[in-house]
Amino acid sequence: MRRPPRDTPPVTSDALLLPTPWAVLLVVTGLWNLLIWPRFWQRIAADPRSRDASGRATRFLTVHAVLIGVSLALGVAVGVLGVLALV
C-alpha cells in the first residue's frame, strides 16, 4: 500500500459519526444529570452543615455547589453531543 503524500490535508466531515445506541446513551446520561443533580442540591441546601451560625455559606455548601455546577455543565454538554450525533 502506498501512503498519501504528507501535504495531503486530512479528511474532515461536519457530521458527528457515532453509532445510534451510543448517541442515545449520551442523551440519556445528559437527561439523568439534569434530573438528579438539582434534587441533590435541594438536599445539600437544606443540610445544617451548609450554613454556619451566622447564616453564611460553609465550605461544605461551596464545594457541593461547584461539584453540582460542573456536573450539570457536563450533563448538558454530553446531552448536546448525543443529540448532535442523532441528527
Buried (B, 14 or more C-beta within 10 A) or exposed (E): EEEEEEEEEEEEEEEEEBEEEEBBBBBEBBBEBBEBBEEEBEEBEEEEEBBEEEEEEBEBBEEBBEBBEEBBEBBEEBBEBBBBBEE
